[in-house]
Amino acid sequence: MKNKLYPLKFQPILKEKVWGGEKLKTILQKNTNFDKTGESWEISAIENSVSKVKNGSLKNYNLTELLKIYKERLVGKKIYKTYGEKFPLLFKFLDADQNLSLQLHPNDEIAKKRHNSFGKSEMWYILQAEENAGIYVGFIPGTTQQDYLKHLQNDNLEKIMNFEKVKPGDVFYIKPGLVHSIGKGVLLAEIQQSSDITYRLYDWKRKDLNGKPRKLHTELALEAIDFQFDEFKITYDSSKNEFKKLVKNQFFTTQKINLTKNLKLDYSQTDSFVVFMCVKGQVEIKTAENTLHLNYGETVMIPAEINQIELQTTTAELLEITL
C-alpha cells in the first residue's frame, strides 16, 4: 500500500567548500559542523547526494526511491514521460565568503557526449549581499577567443570579465557556456538542471581544502565557452500577492510572489511538481489533510497529484518552481 503524498521537506545536504562561510548556519539556520559551508543542496538526485525526506510518513525515503514508487504522481505525467526516474532539477542555497572560481557549464549536447549527463542552465536569486559585493558574469563586450587565451595565460582573466554589483532580490539567468563566478559576500538561491558538471577556468591561484592547487578544465572548456555578450539580469515587477515570472525555459519555470495575505492556489492544470523556496518571512502551506510550516531559507516540494493548497502568511516572499 502506497502512503499518500503530501508536501515534502528534505534534509539539506551540506557541502564544505574552500570559498564557503558561516551564513548558511547563522542566517539560514542550516545544521552544519563545517567551518566553510558553501552549499546547502535542498532537493537533489545527484549520485551520492540524493535527498532524504525529513517530515511525515515517508521520512528517510530518498528522492530516487520516491520516484520509483510514485512515478507521475510525484512529478507529473509529462515530466515522468520525458525524464523517467531521473529527477530533472537541483535546488541549492550558496554562501560565497570568497569568490568562486571563474567557471562555466556545458550545454546538454556537450554534457551528454562527454559525461552522459544533463547540461546545466541555472538561475540565481540574491538573498543577501555585503556592501559592493557582486558577481562576475560574461566577458566584456567584444572579447574574442584570442583575448581570452591571452588573459588566461597571464593569470588575469578577471580583467576581461563583466562585474555586476548585486542587491537582495536581483535575479540572473546563467545559460550554458556563460563564464561566471559568484563574488565574495553574496548569499543566494540557485535553481538548475540536475547536473554537477563545472569547467573551472581560473581560481585566483587558490589552494583546495587539502592545500593543493585546484584542478582547472581549460581544454574541456574551450569548445563550450560562449563569447557572445547576452542579457543575463532579469527585471521584474515586485507588486504584492501576484506571481511574477522570472525565468521560463525548457528546463524550468520560476516565478516569485511577495505575499502579504493568505492565498489559495489551484494546480489542477499544472502537470508538474511544485517547489517553493522561502526567500523572506515564513508561511504555512495547507492541503486538505496537512499543514506544513516553511521558514526563511527552507524548501518544500508539492507532489504533482496535490491540486489545491493554501498559503497562509502576513509576510513571505517565495520562489515557485515548476516544469
N, C-alpha and C positions, 0 to 999 in steps of 0.2 A: 504493500500500500504506500503510495507516494504521499509525503506530507504536503499540505497546502503551501503554496508560495506566499510570501509576504515581503515587505520592504527589508532588504538585506544590507546590514553593515558588515564590513570585512575588517579583519585585523590588519592594521598598517604594517607593511614590510619596510623596515628602516635600513637605509644604506649609508655606510660610512664613506665619506669622500674627502680627498685631500683638500678640497675647496669648501667643505661644509662648515657649518657653525652650530649655534645653540638655539636658533629661533624656532625650529620645529618643536623643540622641547618647551621653551619658555613662552612662546606666543601661541603655537597651535596645540600645545599640551600633548605632544606625542611622547610615548613612554620609551625613551632611548637611554642607553648607557654609553653611547659613543661620545667622544669629545668633539668630533667633527661630523655631525649628521647632515648629509647633503640632500637626501631624498627620502620621502615617505611615499611608497607605492601603495596607493589606496585601493585600487582594483586592478589586478594583474593576472594574466595567464601565461606569462613568460616562463619558459622552462627553468626550474629550480627557484622560481619566485612566484608561485601560484597562491593567490589569496585564499584565506580560510574565513568562513562565516564566523562572526563573533556574537550574534544575537539569535535568540529563538530556537525552535526545534531542530533547525538544520545546522546548529553550531558545530564547528570543526569540519564540516564538509568543505572541500575546496571547490573553486570555480570550475575546474575541469570536470570534477565529479558531478557537479550540478548540471552542467551542460549535457553530459551523457545521460543523466536521469530524466531531465525535464525538457531538453531539446527546445523546440519552438515555444513552449510555454514560458521559458525563461527569456529568450532573446527575440522572439518573433519569427513568423513563418519565412518571410523573405530573407532575413539575416541567416537563419539556420540553413536555408537552401543554398545561400551564397557561401557561407563560411563553415558549414558543418559544425564540428565540435571544436573549432578554433575560435576563441573569443577575440573579436577584432580590435579592441581598443585597450589602452593603458592610461590610467589616471594617476597623477602624482602631485605632490607639493614639493617645491625645491627651495632650499636656503643657500644662497651664494654668499659665504663670508669672504671669499676671494673670487676673482674672475674664474669662470670655467675656461677650458681650452677653446681656442678658435676651431670650429668643427663644422661638419655638415653631415647630412644623412642621405643615403641613396634613395632613388625612386623605386617603385615596385618592380620595374623591369630589371634594373641592375641588382637589386636585393634578391630577387628570385634566382637570377642567373648565378650570382656569386655565393649566396648564403642560404638559398632555399627559404627565404623569409619574406615577410611583408616589407615594403619600404616604410618611410617614416615622414608623414606630414604631421605637423603639430601646431598647437596654438598655445599662447601664454596669456594668462590674466594676472596682472600685477596686484599683489595683496598689500605689500608694504615696500617702501624704498627709502634708504637713507639719503641725506642731502647730496645732490649731484650724482647719485647712483644712476646707472643706465645699462643699456645692452649694446653689444656690437652686433649689427645685423646688416649684411650685404656689403659689397665693395662700394667705394665712392664711384659715382657715375663716370663712365669712360675707362674704367680699369680693364686691361687686357690680360690675357694669359701670360704674356711676357712680363708685364708689371708684377703680376702675382709671383711668378717664379723668381724674379729678381729680389723682391722683398722677403720671400720665404728663405732664400739663400742667405740674405743679410740679417736674418733673425729680427725683422721689424715689420712683420705682417700687419700689425695693428695700425700702421701709418696709412694704409690704404683702405681701412675699414670704416664704415659709417658708424658713428657712435650716437646713440639716441638716449637722452635723459628720460627717465620714466617717473610716473607717479601712480598711486593706487587707482585702480580702475582702468588703466591702459590695457589695450588688447593688441596682440601681434600674432600674425599668421606666418609660420615658418615652413615654407614649402621645401620639398626635397631639392638638394643642390645649393640651397642658400647658405652661405657661410655665416656663422653666428656664434655668439657667446653671451651667456648671462653675466653681467658685470657684478662686481662685489657690492654688497649692501642691498641686494634685491631678493625679496621673498615672493614666490609666485605659484600659481596653479598651472599645471600643464595637462593638456588633453592631446593624445597622439594615437596613431596607429600602433598596433601591438607589435613593436619591434624594439630591439635593444642594440641596433647596429649604428655605430657612430664612427665617422672617419675624423680622426684628430689631426689637425694641420700644424698647430703651434700651441705650445703650452707654457709660455712665459718662463722658459728654462727651469721649470719646476721639477722637483723630485716627488715620487709617489709616497704612499704611507710607509713603505719599507725603505725609503731613502734612495731608490733607484730612479733614473730618468724614465718618464712615462713614454710609452710606445706611441710613435706617430704613424700616420697612414697616408703619407703624401702621394705615393704611387697610386694606391687604390682610389684616392680622392680625385685625381686629375680628370678622369673621364666623367666624374659625377658632378663637378662644380658647374654652377650656373653663374655666368659673369654678367647677365643682364640685371639692371637695377629695376626692381619692381616695387610697387607699393606693398608694404608689409604691415603698416599700422592700420587698425580697424577703427573707424569712427562710428559712434552710435549715440542714439538719443537715450538719456538716462531718466526719462519720466517714470513715475511710480506706478506700480501694480499692473504693468503690461509687459509681456515678453518682448524683448528686443533682440533681433538676430545679430549675432557677432560673426560667426563663420559657418558657411554651408558649403560642403563639397561632397564628393562621392564617398568619403570615409566617415564623416560625422557632421552633425549639425549642432551648434552651440548657441543657446540663447541665454540672455540674462534677465532676471526680474528683480526689481527693487520693491520689496513688499512692505506696506505699512498697515495691512489689514488681512483678514482671512480670505482665502481664495479656493474655490472648488475647481478641480481640473478634470476634464474628460479625455481619456486617452484611448477611447474605443476605436478611433480611426487611425491610431498610431501603431503600426505593425513593428514595434521595436521596444526593447527595454528602455528605461529612462534612468539616467544617473543625475543626481543633484550633488553639487559641491557647494557647501556653505562658505561664502567668502565675506560675510559680515553678519553679526547678530546670531539669532537662533530661531528654530522653527519646529513646530510639531507637525508630523506627517501622519494623517489619519486615513485609514482604509475602513471598509465595512467591519473588519474584525481586529484591526491592530492600530496601535498608536506608537510612533517612534519619535524620539527627540533627537534633533540634529543641531549640533553646536558649530560655531565658527571653526573652520579647519577640518570638518568631518565630511564624509562622503557616503551616499547611500544609493543602492540600485533598486529601482522599482521593476519587478519582473513584467514581461510583456503581457501576461494574462491579467494583470490588475488594470482595470479600466478607469476606475474612479478613485481619486484621492482628494483630500482637503489639506491645504497648507494653513496652519493657524499660527499667527505671529503678530507682533506690533512693529517689529523692526527686523528685517532679514534681507540679505542680498544673496541670490542663488544663481549658480550656473546650471542650466538644464541641458543635458547632452542626450541626443538620440541619433539613430542612423536613418 
